[in-house]
Amino acid sequence: MTPTEIFEALNQDVIGQDQALRDMAVAIYKHLIEHSVGNVLMIGNSGTGKTTIMQAVERFFTQTAGFEKYSTIIRINANLVADMASRGQQTSIVMDRLARRAADILGEKASLESMREYVSHGIVCVDEVDKIRAVIGDEPNIKGIVAQDSLLTLMENENVQVEMPYFDAGDWHTVTTPINTRHVFFVAGGAFEELYDQVYQRVTQTSGTDKFWRLTPRADGSLDRKFVFELVRHMQMEDMFAYGMTPQFLSRFDSVVMLGDLSAPHLLQIFQDTAGAIWPIAVDYFKNAGITLTITEEAAFLIADMAASKNRLGARALREVFGNIIKGYEYDPLATGLVREQDGRRTLEITSDMVEASRQA
């Protein structure tokens, strides 16, 4: 598959992050052709889609025919790597999890040769990598330093001893065997929240704030003048060093992918139309009570606009905004006096007035 085809496959699940997905598609392509480098570091505010992208990558490999040996995918929290690193077990926890995952996928087809193939082409998704900083404030963070060093070791094409399960002669066995990590694909992600403030202070101290006002789309397509500071436009690699990510660690990532803040139109789509969207779940909840839940176009637009104003929360702001609206009706909707009944059919309509009322509450 070409990077363009990979992008199209990933784009079915992710909204509003086209450039990040293009970078990810190139990295996946490098993994498939066994290019020597292709690891990805994702940086983005909470709720911008880092986890969604990781899940899209997982679905891509597990659901695309012919890519079976790349389907060994694990997700691990960087804090867990740091804890295990402090006990001297940092390498084993990552590789052992890959081995267990490969055994689960292969089952009784898990010959030693196939296990080596699946583990050596696995994918490791590291969440909250920003939590393993080498410094916090002006003080060294020993756990973070050791965790970065341990992941760096795995990303340096090392031969690592792995306790490998395999199935033979009708039973499971275990052998310790070396696995070269050259073709293990690492995808790390973090919010790097303090990095945003750090870069903002550096940039605005020298240039002021006037240039950050721009026209941005509302959910209904009209434009609004807002103050917008995008980390992707201003971050330099030196900012990452100052934050506490070591040059050696960052050098193992072929791409540093910056996720942008989600616009109101994107949030509207996420609210209504994506897998696991909040609105269809709410509709199903009220359906169980015999009530058809509807929403006016103006109310949906307003919800998306309110969520977009909380740009540091991304799509998670939708849950906060909509939760403040709907919680007053979930306990006893009939008692609110807003449920209409006609021809034996009960309906509850969310209006812009109800959304505004939640804002004032």
C-alpha positions in Angstrom: 0.0 0.0 0.0 1.1 3.6 -0.7 1.1 6.3 2.0 -1.9 7.8 0.2 -3.9 4.6 0.5 -2.8 4.2 4.2 -4.0 7.8 4.9 -7.4 7.0 3.4 -7.7 3.9 5.6 -6.8 5.9 8.8 -8.9 8.9 7.8 -12.1 6.9 8.3 -11.7 7.0 12.0 -10.0 10.4 12.7 -11.4 13.9 12.3 -9.6 17.2 11.9 -6.0 15.9 11.9 -5.1 15.5 8.2 -1.5 16.5 8.4 -0.9 14.3 11.5 -2.4 11.4 9.6 -0.3 12.0 6.5 2.8 11.9 8.7 1.6 8.7 10.3 0.8 7.2 6.9 4.4 7.7 5.9 5.7 6.2 9.1 3.5 3.1 8.6 4.7 2.8 5.1 8.3 2.8 6.3 7.4 0.1 8.8 5.8 -2.0 6.1 8.9 -1.8 3.8 11.1 -2.3 6.8 12.8 1.1 6.5 15.3 1.5 9.3 13.6 4.5 10.9 9.9 5.5 11.2 9.1 6.0 14.9 6.5 8.7 15.6 6.1 11.1 18.6 2.7 12.8 18.7 2.2 16.0 20.6 -1.3 17.5 21.1 -3.6 18.9 23.7 -5.9 16.5 25.6 -8.8 15.4 23.4 -7.2 16.2 20.0 -7.1 12.6 18.9 -3.8 11.0 20.0 -5.6 7.9 21.3 -8.0 7.8 18.4 -5.0 7.8 16.0 -3.4 5.0 17.9 -6.6 3.0 17.7 -6.9 3.7 14.0 -3.4 2.4 13.5 -4.3 -0.8 15.4 -7.4 -1.3 13.4 -5.5 -0.8 10.2 -3.0 -3.5 10.9 -5.5 -6.0 12.4 -8.1 -5.6 9.7 -6.0 -5.3 6.6 -5.4 -8.6 4.8 -1.7 -9.6 4.4 -0.4 -7.6 7.3 -0.8 -10.3 9.9 2.9 -10.2 11.1 2.5 -6.5 11.9 -0.6 -7.0 14.0 1.2 -7.5 17.3 0.3 -4.2 18.9 0.5 -3.2 22.6 -0.3 0.0 24.4 1.6 0.9 27.5 1.7 3.9 29.8 5.0 5.7 30.1 4.5 6.0 33.9 4.5 2.2 34.0 7.7 2.1 32.0 9.2 4.6 34.5 8.2 2.5 37.5 9.6 -0.7 36.0 12.7 1.1 34.9 13.4 2.0 38.5 13.4 -1.7 39.3 15.6 -2.7 36.4 12.8 -4.4 34.4 12.2 -1.7 31.8 13.1 -3.8 28.8 11.3 -7.0 29.7 7.9 -5.4 30.4 7.7 -4.0 26.8 9.1 -7.1 25.0 7.3 -9.6 27.2 4.0 -7.8 26.5 4.7 -8.0 22.8 5.4 -11.7 23.2 2.2 -12.4 25.1 0.2 -10.4 22.5 1.7 -12.4 19.7 0.9 -15.7 21.4 -2.7 -14.5 21.9 -3.0 -13.7 18.2 -1.4 -16.9 16.9 -2.8 -19.4 19.4 -1.8 -22.9 18.5 -0.1 -21.6 15.4 2.5 -20.0 17.6 5.6 -21.8 16.4 8.9 -20.4 17.7 9.6 -19.0 14.2 6.3 -17.3 13.8 6.5 -15.9 17.3 9.9 -14.3 16.5 8.4 -12.9 13.3 5.4 -11.3 15.0 7.3 -9.9 18.0 10.2 -8.5 15.9 7.6 -6.6 13.7 5.4 -5.4 16.6 4.1 -2.0 17.4 4.5 -0.3 20.8 2.2 2.6 21.6 3.4 4.6 24.6 0.8 6.8 26.2 1.7 9.9 28.3 5.3 10.0 27.2 5.4 13.6 28.4 5.3 12.2 32.0 8.9 10.8 31.7 10.6 14.2 31.7 14.3 14.2 32.5 13.8 17.3 34.6 10.9 18.8 36.5 11.4 22.4 37.3 15.2 22.7 37.9 15.5 19.2 39.5 16.5 16.0 37.7 13.8 13.4 37.5 15.6 10.1 37.9 12.6 7.9 36.9 12.1 9.9 33.8 15.8 9.7 32.8 15.9 6.0 33.3 12.6 5.5 31.4 13.8 7.5 28.4 17.1 5.6 28.4 15.3 2.3 28.5 13.0 3.1 25.6 16.0 4.5 23.7 17.7 1.1 24.2 14.7 -0.6 22.6 14.7 1.8 19.7 18.4 1.4 18.9 18.2 -1.8 17.0 19.4 -3.8 20.0 19.3 -7.6 20.5 17.0 -8.0 23.5 16.5 -11.3 25.4 12.8 -12.1 25.4 11.0 -14.9 27.3 9.2 -16.3 24.4 6.1 -18.6 24.7 5.5 -21.0 21.7 3.3 -23.9 20.9 4.7 -27.2 19.9 3.7 -30.9 20.2 0.3 -30.1 21.6 1.5 -27.9 24.5 2.9 -24.5 25.4 6.6 -24.0 26.1 8.9 -21.1 26.9 12.4 -20.2 25.8 14.6 -17.2 26.3 15.7 -16.0 22.9 17.2 -12.8 21.4 15.0 -10.5 19.4 16.4 -7.6 17.3 14.2 -4.5 17.7 15.2 -2.9 14.4 11.7 -3.4 12.9 9.6 -2.7 16.1 7.6 0.4 15.4 7.2 2.9 18.3 4.4 5.4 18.5 4.6 7.7 21.5 2.1 10.4 22.5 1.6 13.1 25.1 -0.3 16.3 25.8 2.9 18.2 26.9 0.7 20.7 28.6 3.4 22.7 30.2 5.3 22.8 26.9 2.4 24.9 25.5 2.8 27.5 28.3 6.5 27.4 27.9 6.5 28.1 24.2 3.7 30.7 24.6 5.8 32.7 27.0 8.9 32.5 24.8 7.1 33.7 21.7 4.8 36.4 23.2 7.7 37.9 25.2 9.5 38.8 21.9 6.6 39.4 19.5 3.6 40.4 21.7 0.1 39.0 21.3 -1.5 41.0 18.5 -0.6 38.6 15.7 -2.5 35.7 17.3 -6.0 37.1 16.6 -7.6 35.4 13.6 -10.9 34.5 12.0 -12.0 31.0 12.9 -15.0 29.0 11.8 -18.1 28.6 14.0 -20.1 25.4 13.8 -22.6 27.0 11.4 -19.8 28.0 9.0 -19.7 31.7 9.9 -16.5 33.3 11.1 -15.5 34.6 14.5 -12.4 36.6 15.6 -10.6 34.7 18.3 -7.2 34.6 20.0 -5.5 31.5 18.7 -2.0 30.3 19.7 -1.0 27.1 17.9 1.9 25.2 19.3 2.6 23.6 15.9 3.5 26.9 14.4 6.0 28.0 17.0 7.6 25.0 18.7 11.3 24.5 18.2 13.3 21.3 19.1 15.1 23.3 21.8 11.7 23.8 23.5 11.5 20.0 23.8 15.0 19.8 25.3 14.1 22.5 27.8 10.9 20.6 28.7 13.0 17.6 29.7 13.1 15.3 26.7 16.7 14.3 26.0 18.3 14.8 22.5 19.2 11.1 22.3 15.6 10.1 23.0 14.1 12.5 20.5 16.7 11.5 17.8 15.0 8.0 17.6 11.8 9.5 16.3 11.7 10.1 12.6 8.6 12.3 12.9 7.4 14.6 15.6 3.7 15.0 14.7 1.9 18.0 16.0 -1.9 17.7 16.4 -3.8 20.9 16.0 -6.8 22.1 18.0 -10.1 21.0 16.8 -12.4 23.6 15.1 -16.1 23.9 15.9 -17.2 22.2 12.7 -14.9 19.3 13.5 -16.3 19.1 17.0 -19.9 19.2 15.6 -19.0 16.1 13.5 -17.4 14.3 16.5 -20.5 15.1 18.6 -23.0 13.7 16.1 -21.4 11.4 13.5 -18.4 9.4 14.7 -18.1 6.0 16.3 -19.0 6.3 19.9 -20.4 9.9 19.4 -22.1 11.4 22.5 -25.3 12.4 20.8 -26.4 8.9 19.5 -25.6 7.4 22.9 -27.9 10.0 24.5 -30.6 9.2 22.0 -30.4 5.5 22.9 -30.6 6.3 26.7 -33.9 8.2 26.3 -35.2 5.6 23.9 -35.1 3.1 26.8 -37.5 5.4 28.6 -39.8 5.6 25.7 -38.7 9.1 24.7 -37.4 10.3 21.4 -34.6 12.8 22.0 -34.1 15.5 19.3 -32.0 18.6 19.0 -32.3 21.8 17.0 -29.6 22.7 14.5 -29.0 26.0 16.5 -28.5 24.0 19.7 -26.0 21.6 18.1 -24.1 24.5 16.7 -24.0 26.2 20.0 -22.7 23.1 21.8 -19.9 22.7 19.3 -19.0 26.4 19.6 -18.9 26.2 23.4 -16.7 23.1 23.3 -14.3 24.9 20.8 -13.9 27.7 23.2 -12.3 25.2 25.7 -9.5 24.5 23.2 -7.2 22.8 25.8 -9.8 20.0 26.3 -10.3 19.2 22.6 -13.2 16.7 22.0 -13.4 16.0 25.7 -15.0 19.5 26.1 -18.1 18.1 24.3 -18.7 15.7 27.1 -18.5 18.5 29.7 -20.7 20.9 27.7 -23.3 18.4 26.8 -23.2 16.8 30.2 -24.2 20.1 31.8 -27.2 20.3 29.5 -28.5 16.8 29.6 -27.9 15.8 33.3 -31.0 17.8 34.3 -33.2 15.6 32.2 -31.7 12.1 32.7 -33.0 11.4 36.2 -36.8 12.1 35.7 -37.4 13.6 32.2 -41.2 13.6 32.6 -40.9 15.8 35.7 -39.2 18.5 33.8 -42.4 19.4 31.9 -40.5 19.6 28.6 -41.4 16.1 27.3 -44.2 16.4 24.7 -46.6 13.7 24.0 -48.5 13.4 20.7 -50.2 10.4 19.2 -48.7 8.2 21.9 -45.2 9.4 21.1 -43.1 11.2 23.6 -40.4 13.6 22.5 -37.8 15.8 24.2 -36.1 18.5 22.1 -32.8 20.1 23.1 -33.0 23.8 22.1 -30.5 26.7 22.1 -32.3 28.2 25.1 -31.6 25.0 27.0 -28.0 25.2 26.0 -27.7 28.8 27.0 -29.4 28.0 30.4 -26.7 25.4 31.1 -24.1 28.0 30.5 -25.5 30.3 33.1 -26.0 27.5 35.7 
